[in-house]
Amino acid sequence: MKKLVDGLKHFQENLFWESRELFERAAQGQRPIALLITCSDSRVLPETLLQAGPGDLFVSRNAGNIVPPPEVPSGEAATIEYAIKVLGVTDLIVCGHYRCGAVKAILEPQASAKLAKTMEWLAHASETKSAIEKEHPALQGEALWDKAVERNALLQVNHLTKHSAVAEALAAGKIRLHAWVLRFETSEILSFNPLANAFCPLLEQPVVHAVVPAPENPPFASEEPVAKPNSIQVNWRGLLENLAADIPASLVVAALALPLCVAIAKASGISTAAGIIAAVIGGVVVGLLGGGPLQVSGPTSGLIVILVGIVSQRGLSAMAVIVALAGLLQCAAGLLRLGQWFRAVSPAVILGMLAGIGAVLVSQQMHVTVDDAPSPNPLLNVVNLPHAFWGMFVDHGHASHLPAALIGMLTLAVLLLWKPLVPKPLKVVPGVLMAMVIATAATAFLSLPIQRVEFDSLVSGVTFLDFASSVELLGHGQIWQLAATVALVASAETLLTAAAVDQMHTGPRTRYDRELAAQGIGNMICGALGALPVASVIVRSSANVEAGARTRLSALLHGVWLLLFALVFPGLLRMVPTAALAAILVLTGIRLIQIRAIRQLWDDSIGEGVICLATAVTVVAVDLFAGVVLGLSLSLLKLIHTFSRLRIRRRIHADGRSMTMVLEGSATFIRLPKIAQALETVPPNVTLHFDLKGLSYIDHACLALLMEWEKQHEATGGKLILDWETLRARFRRAVPRPRLKTAKGLTAEQEH
């Protein structure tokens, strides 16, 4: 009993304030979300598991989470009626749990024969035993026990449908019935999914399926099994419907991906074939293994900046090693379940990184649109832009400048005007594809003397990794640094795309660790073949969703279509003008500079805006790695500053012999001098009270300071009154505290 009383004391003194408003509102009445019928077992903690607050759940508990038939007078029947007719709940949940003693007693009644009242109650679930023996005659031991728990939950849902209040609400379409089972050791809840005909993890289901979702579903007949979770049925109709949706979507994505992977390969200084091979690997390998079924992977413009530097300074062989190492790092991160941590990068750093990449991309590709060779230095590219454009009108031995610029402008015009102007039936055709087709047709028809894509065959782009030279490169620290940069940028883009795509559809959610590991496997293969690195990209992924894709087959098929096109129509690729590809990347770069998001960031926080600007400028002026490192460092410093704020207020009581010192915020070693200075102002022979209600955290350095100061102050005749238990609790964990209101009976106040 003492533990319960102590728990109440701890709650009221340390936790109640966090939920004070919820309890105050609860005193005015309840409006629960659902009725939960669960077991009396002390290990079942629904409010904790579901993080439900006061008034969220209407709970009925009994041995075995049983719903007696309506003809049996019971408290459960009254609870069900009240929940539906008075409280207006919309969901009724029967939640059992594995290793349930009540279900064990149903299966083995002889072991509980002396518990007359218990067995009388469990008789309401006697059908569980007969049904489970009929459905699973070969099961024994714990496997049989688990199946009986699941079957019992379904049986109780069946009983629910026979209660008049439930039947009326179902007929009116006002409620849904659910069957859940709790697994103690993992805190996992499995929900019965009638589409899969099995109990599936609740959090992995994009839609919470009801066992009885609508009035047209007839109530379960008690003599028939509600479901056979172990039965395997092939839904041929659903499979054909998925194929009918995935095949057209894959063609749309392939049409969009082809010009992009060719353009990215050209801009990166790598052969066109290497770009297409990367797109094929991204589609087939990553598409098959990835954690996001509707995401599409391939070469990404976000890595052009760093790849240009790698290829120009170290060559293709080093690039292959770096890409393979980056894949290895990604795969390791996925296996170590670090996928969510890549999402923890500050939005300011991400926006700044993308803006810097976009600025570099625009400055570089603007030269290519006029058939002018860009400089490796982005700043020089900006400075030389006027000279490059002036060359269109003045002959400096580059007769292709003007026609290339015209093709580039034609491409940009098609990209910008295709969606707004074309009829709705044609909008399914990607603007990028049409821009490339129109620019290629115009170049061929007018026989313009401009540069075109160089492409011999797909095999020519395969450069197998030289393992002998790779071993030597592994000893260079900069190789690992570049690999980490590629892995970081590719992973960040992949997982940000995953988060965005998850918001666009109602299918299965992305499994981030699996997605990260799949990207790593794909990049290891790309490195082994000398291809571009891949990442999940929002342009292709969003097009996949918008085109109606339903499964990962769409991403896989898009890779197959790209492979077939490169093998069957290599001549068409050789006709594509490089100015058109550059124009595509110019628009891509402009879109990477998300002006609206950056402006919103500045409005929300000037500090975050400064981090974004510093990151972008460093990416342009130095390199991508330096920009990301600077952005992360500034974010960390800002975080330390934010969480180390401490306000100290000293209040002198009217008697002059006692005072209160109020601490609000976090007492860390950074603020130790401030605390020491405040303590030095306390006169001897004074009783000092410490108010810790506003203190969220204290570290060891500050805790030790207070303990030492207490000894010194008592030696001068003073006294320190402090709740050391609460203080040590703040030391063990940080909890935000409310701001302290002005206390009564204090006559003076001094802030430090």
N, C-alpha and C positions, 0 to 999 in steps of 0.2 A: 504493500500500500504506500509505503514511503516513496517509492520511485514515482508513483502516480502523482502524489502531492508535490514532490520536487519538480516533476515535469510541468505541472500547472504553474508553479511559482516561476520557473524559467520562462515559460511562455508569456506570462503576464508582464514580467520584468524586461524581457529581451526581444520578444517576437510580436507581441500583440499590437504594438504601434504600427507595424508594417501593414496590418490588415484592419486597423481600427475602422476605417470608413466602410469596409465590407461588412463588418459586424454591425455597425450602426444602421446600415441600410437593411440588413437582414432582420433587424428588430422591427422593421416596418411591414414585413411580410415576405413571402417566398414566391419565387417564380422559377422552379427548377427546369433544367434542360431535359432531363430524362429520369425515368424510374429505373433504378438498378436493383434487380433481385439477385442477391449473391449469397454465399455461404457464411455461416457464423464463424468459420475458422478464423482464429486470431491473427493468422498470417496474411489474410486478405485485407489490404488497406486501400480501398477504392479512391478515397480523397487524395491520398499521397500519390498513388500511381497516375491518376488522371489530373492531378494538380487542380482539383476542384475546390472552389471557395465556398463560403457560407451561402446557402441557397441555390447552389448549382445542381446538386444531386438529391433526389428523393430516394432513399435507400431502404430496402426491406431485406433483412437477413434471417436465415434459418438454416438448420442442418441440411446440407445437400442442395441448397438453392432450389427448393421445391415449390411448385405452384399447384396447390391442391385443386381438384376438380371444383367447378362452381357450386355443385350441390352440397359440398362440405363446408359448413360454417367455419370461417377461419379469419385471422387477422390479415392474411395475405390478400384475400378477396376484397376486404374493406380498403386496404392500401391501394390496390389496383384501381378500384372504382374511384377513390378520392383523387388519385393522381391524374386520371384521365378527365373526369367530369368537373373537378374543382380547380386543380392546378394547371390543367391543359398541357401536360407533357406531350411531346411529339414522338419520343422514342422510348420503347420499353426494351430493356436489356436483361437477359438472363446470363449471368456470368458464373460459370463453374471454375474449378481449378484442379490441375493435375495433383495426384496424391491425396485425393479427397477421402477422408475417413468414412463419410456417409456413403459414398459410392462403393467403397470397399465392403461396408456392411451389407449393402444390397447384393453384391456379388457373393459374399460369404456370410449368409445370415446366421449360421450356426455359431460363429464367433461372438455374436452379440445377442444371443438368445435370451440372456438374463435381463437385457435392457428392454423391458416390455413397452414402455412409452416410446422409446426411440424406434423400435421396429414397427410400432403402430404408425408412427409418422412416416417412416421410410417406405411403408406399403404404398404410398401415393406414387412412388417411383419404381414400383416392382416391374413395370414393363421394360425398364432399362435392361434388366438381367436377361429376360427372354429374347429381347430384340438383339442384344449384342451376341448372345450365343447362336442365334440364327444367322446373323450376318457374318460373324467371324468365328466359326467353330474351331479353327486351328490355333487361335491366339491363346496365349497363356501368360501368367505372371503380370509384370508391369505393363507390357504391351496391351494386354486385355484390359487392365485397369484404366489406362489412358483412353482407350477407345470407349470404354463405358462412361468416362467423364464427359467426353464429347457427345455421346449418344444421349446422356441424361440432360444435357443443356438443350438439345433439340427437342427432346420429349417435353420439357417444361414449356418451351415455346409453343408446342402443340397444345398443351393444357391452357395456355394463355388465350389462345384463339377461341376457346369454348366459353370464356367469361363474357357475359352480355355486354358489359361496358367496352371490352376490347373488340368484340364482333361489330358493334355499332360504329366505333371509331374507325375500324378497318374499312367497313362498307362506305363510310364517308370520305375515306382517303386521308384521314387526319393523323394517323400514327404509323410507325414502322416498328417491326419486331426484329430483334437481333439476338444471336447466340454467340457468346464469347467464352473463351477458356483462358485462364491465367496460368503461366508457367513461373513458379516462384524463383528459381535459380537465376533467371535472366530478366525478370520483371516483364517478360514479353506477353502480350495479349494476342491470341489468335481469334479471328472472327470467321464465322461460317460464311463462305462465299458460294451462293447457289449457282453462279456461273461456272465455277471450278468444281462444284460439288464436293468441297473439302474445306477444312479449317485452314486459313492462311494468315500469316502475320498481319495484324491490323494496319501497322504503319507502312507496309509495302503495297497496300491497296489504294490506288488513286481515288476510288469511290468507295464509301462505306456502304456495302451492299446489305440490304435488309433481307432477312429470311422470308418475311411476308411484307413486300414493299407496297402493294396496291390492292384495292378491293377486288379486282378481278381474279386474284389468286385464291383458289378455294382453300379453306382451312385444312390442316393436316388431318388425315384419318388416323386415329390412334392405332388401328390394327395394321397399318402399313408403315414401313420405315420412312421417316422424313427425308433422309438422304443417305447415300452410301458413299462416304468420303473416300473410300479406297477404289471406287470404280473409275475406270479410265475410259473416256469416250472422246472420239475424234469429232470435232465440230466441222464437218466438211463445208457446210454453208458459210460459216465464219471464215474458214481458210480461203475459200474462193473470193469472198468479199474483200479480204485483206489483199489478196493478189490483185484484184481489180483496182484497188486504191494505190497499192505500192508501185506497180509497174509504171503507170503514167507519172507518178511523182518522181520516180527515179530518173525518167527521161528528162523531166524539167530540171532536176538538180544537175544531171550530167551536162545538159546544154549550158547551164550557168557556170559549172565548174571548169569546163574546157578552156574558155578564154582566160579565166582567172589564173589557172595553174600555168598556162603558157606565159602569161604576162609576168607572173611572179618569178618564174624561172629566168626569163629574159632580164628582168630587173636585178636579179640576184647574181647575174654573171654565170649562170649555169645553163647547160643545154636544155632545150625544150623537152627532150625525151626524159630527162631526169625529173622535170616537173610533173609530167604525165604519170611516170612510174610512181611518184610520191602520192599522186591523187588516187591511183589504183590501189596502193597499199592502204591509204587512209579509208577508202571505201570498203574494200574486201576484208582486210585484216582487222582494222579498228572497228569497222561497222559490225563485224561478226562478234568481236569480243567485248566491245565497249559497254559501259554501264548506263549509257543514255541511248535507248533504242531509236530515237528520232534525230539524234545528232549526226552531222555529216562532217567528216574530217578530211583534211587535205592540206596542201601548201597554204601558208598564211602570209599576208602582207606585213603582219606585225614583226616578222623575223627578217624581212628584206635588209633592213639597216645593218644588222649584225652579220648576216651572211655575206653581204658585199665586202665588208672588212675582212672576214675570214678568207674568202676566196682570193681577194686581191693581195693579201699579205702572206697567206700561208698555203694557198693552193687547194685543189679539190681533194687531194688525199687527206690533208688535215681536216677539211670540212667533214669528210666521211667519218673520221675518228670522233670528232666533236659531236656529231649528230648521234652516233651510236652510244657514246658516253652519256649524252643527255637522255637518251631513251632508257639507259640503265638506271640513271638517277630517278627518272619518273617511275619506272617499274618498282624500284626499291621503295619509293615514297608511297606508292599504292599498296604494296604488300605490308608496309608498316602502318597503314591506315592514317596517312597524313593528308589525305585528299581535302578534308575540310579546312586544314591550316592554310592551304594555298588561297582559300577564299577570304582569309583574315587580313589580306593586304589592304591597306588604307585606300578608299576610293580616290583620294587626292593623288596618290602615287600612280594608280592605274590610269586615271584621266591624264595626268601629266606625261606618263610614259607613252600613252597612245597619241597624245597631241604632239609630242616630240617626234615620234615615228612618222606621224602624218606630215609634219613640216619637212622632215628629211625626204620623205617619199615624193612630196610635191616638188621640192626644189630639184630633186634628181630627175624625175620623169618629165618635167617641163622641158628639159634639154632634149630628151629622147623624142618628144613629140615633134621637134623640128630637125630630127636626125643629127643632133649635135651630141658629142660625147660628153657625158657628165663627169665632174670631178669627184674623187672619193671624199672630199671635204664638203659637207653640206653648206658651210658658210660661203665657200668659194662658188658653189652652185648658185646661191642667191645673188652674189655680187656679179656673176657673169651672165645672169639672165638677160639684162638689157642688150648685151653684145650678141647673145644668141638670137634674140628676136630681131635685132637690127640686121643680122645676116640674112633674114628672109628677103629683104629688099635690096641688099647690096651684095653683089656677086664676089664672094671670097673663095671661089673654087668649090663651093658647096651648093650645086644647083638643086639639090633635093630639099633644101631648107623650107622653101615656100610651099611646094606641094605636100610635104610631110606635115607642115603646120595646118594646111587646109584639111587633110585627112583627119588630123587630130581634132580639129574643131568640129568636123562632121560627126566624128565618133561621140564627142561630148554632147552635141546637140541631140543625137539619137538617144543617148543615155538619159538625158534630162527630160525629153519630150515623149518618149515611148509610152510610158504608163499613163500620163495625163491625157494623151490625145488619141491613142488607138482605141478601136471598139472593144467592148468587154470580152468577146470571145478570144481576141488576140492577146489579152493581157496575160494569159497563161504562159506565153513565150517570154523568156527572160530578156530584158532590155539589153543586157550585156551581150547575149548571143546575137541579137539583131544588130547591135552596133558593130560587132565584128564582121558579120555577114555583109552589111551595107558598105562598110569601109573597104572590105576585101573586094567586093564587086566593083566599087568605084575605081579602086586602084588598078584592077585588071582591065576594066573597060577603057580607061583613059591611058593605060600603059605608062603610069607615072614612074619616074626613075627614083624610087625611094627604097629604103631598106625593108627587107621582108624576113620572116621567121626562117631560121636555119633548122632543118629537120631532115635527117637521113632515114632513120628507122628507130623503132623503140629499143632495139638491142644496142644501138650505139650509145644510149644513155646509161647503160649499165657499166659501172666501174666497181668491180669487186674490191672490198676492203683488203688492203695489203697488211696482213697481220704482223709481218716482220718489221715493217717501218712503224706500225702502230705502237709496238712495245716501247720504242724509243721516244715517241711523242708523249707517252703516258708519264714520262719523267718530267715534263715541263708543266709548271704550275699554271701557266696562262691557258694551257689547253683545258685543264679542269675548270678554270674560271669561266672560260667561254662556254664550256659544256653546261655549267651551272646556270649561266645566263640564258642559254637557249632553253634549258629545262624549265626555268622559272617563268619566262615569258610565254612559252607554249602551254605550260600548265595553267597559268593564270588566265590566259585567253580561253582555254578549254573549259575550265570550271566556271568562269563567268558566263560563257555561252550556255553551259548546262543549266545554270540558274535561270537564265533568260528563257531558254526553251521550255523549261518546266512550267513557266507561267503561261505558255502559249497553248498548252494542250492538257487534257485530263487523263492521259494514259499513265503508264508506270513512271514513277519519279527516277531521276538519275541516281545511280549508286556511284558516288564520287570516287571512292577508292578503286573500284573496278575500272571506272573510266580512266583514271590516271594510270593504272597498270597497263591497260590496253593501249593507251597512247605511247607508253614506254616501249611496249613490244613492237608497235608499229615503227617507232623511230629507230629502234635497234636494227630492224630489217632495212629501213631506209638508209641508215649509215652503212650497213653491209653491202648495199647495192650502189652506193654513191648518189643517192637521190636526195631531194630536199626534205627537211624535217616537216612533220605534219602536226596539225592541231585541229581541234574542233572549232569551226568558224561560224559566226552568227549569220552571215549572209546566206551560206548554203543551207545551214540548219533551219533557219526561218523559212526559206523557200520550200524546204522539204515538208514542213508542217503545213504551210499555206497551200501546198499542192495536194494535201489530203493524205499524206503517208500515215500508215497505221502501225507498222512494225519496222524492225531493223533491216528487213529485206530491201527496203527502198534504198538505204545507204549502201548496202552491199551491191545491189544491181547497178547503181550509178557508177561504181568502180568498174564493173564488167563492161558497161557501155563505153566508157572512156578507153578501156583496153582494146575493145573491138574497133573503135573508130581509128585509133592510132595505127592498128595493124592493117586495116582495110583501106583507109583514105589518107595516107601520108602526104600525098600531093596537095590536098586541100590546105593542110597546115602550112606548107611552103609558100602559099599565096598570101598569107595574112601579113599586112604591113605592121612593122614594129611601132609606128606612130600611133596606130589605133590601140595597141596594147598599152602603150604609155599613157594615152588619154584615159583608159579605164583605171589605171593606177593613180593618176592625178585626182580623179574624182573619189577614189577609195581613200587616198590620203586626206583629202579635204573632209571627208566624213569621219575620219579618225579624230579630227580636231573637233570635239563635241562642244561647240561654243555654248549652247544652251545649258548643258550640264555643268560646264565650268563656271558660267555666270551664276547658276544656282548655288554652286559650291561657295563662291565668293560671298553671296548674299547670306548664306547660312553661317559661314565662319571665315573670317579674313585669314586666320592662321592656316586653315586647310587650303585656302586659295594660294597662299604664299608657297606652301609645300608643292602644290600642283605646278605653279609657275617655275619654281626652282628645278623641279624634276624635268620639265619640258625643255628648259633652256640648257640644262646640262646634257640631256640626250642629244640635242642639236650641236652644242659647242664641243662636247668631249666624246662621249659614246654612250651606248645604251646601258651598259653595266654600271658605269659611273652615275648615270642619272637615277637608276633604280636604287642603288646603294645610298645615294644622297637622300632620295625621297623617303626610304625606309628609316634612315637615321634621323631625319627631321621629324618623322611621325613618332618615332620612339621617344625623342626628346620632348615633344609636345605631350605625349602620353604621361611621361614621368612628371612633367610640370603640372599637368592637370590633376593627377592623382596624389600629388604631394602638397596640395594646398592645405594650409592649416590656419585657422583663425583662433586667436587666444584673447579672451576677455577676462579682465580682473575686476571683481565687484567687491567693494568693501561694505560690510554689514554695519547697521546703525550703532551697534555697541562698540565698534572700533577695535575689538579684540579678535574678530574672526573675519574671514573673507572667502570668497568663492572664485575659483579659476575655472573658466569654461573653455573646453577644447572642442572645436568643431572642424571636421575634416580628417586628414590622415597625418599621423605623427610618424614621419620617417626620418632617417638619418640626415636627409637634406634640410629638414626643419629643426634639427637638434639645437643649433645655436640660438634659434628663436625661442625655443622652450627654456633653454638655460638662462637666457637674458630675462625672460618673464619671471622665472623662479628667483633670480637675484633681487628682484624688486620687492619680494615678500619680506616684511620686517620680522625680526626675531620675536619670540613669545606670542606669536599669532597662530590661531587655529585655521589651517587652510583646508577648505573643502574643494574637492575636484568634482566637477560635473562632466560626466562622460557621455551624456545622452546623444550629443552631436558628433562623437568620435567614431569614425568608421574603421580605423585601423591604427595600430601602433606596432613599430618594429622593435627588435631586440635592443637596439642602441638607445632608443628613447625610454623603453621600459627599464633598462639598467640605470639610466640617468635619474629617473624618479625614485627608484629604490635607494640609490646612493644619497640623493638629496634628502630623502626622508630621515635617514640616520643623522645627517648634518643638522637638519632643522630641529630635530628632537633634542640634540645636544645643546641648542641655544634656548631651550625651554618652550619651543613651539610644538605643534602637533599637526599631523597630516591625516585627514579623514578621506579615505579612498576605497572604493569597492574593487579590491584587487582581483576578485574572481571575474568580474565583468571585464576588467582591463586585460587580464590574461586571455579571456575569450576573444577580445578584439585583436590580440596578438596572434591567436591561432587562425582566425579567419576574418576577412574584411566584410563588413556589413554596413551599407549606407544608413545613416541615421538622420532623423528629422532635425531641422533647425530648431534651436532652443528659443522659446519665448522668454520675454523679460520676466525675471523672478520678482516676487513681491518681497518687501522688507529690505531692499538694498538701496543704499543712498548714494553710492558713487560708482562710477564705471570708468574703466580705462582700457583702451584697446591697444594691442601691440601688433 
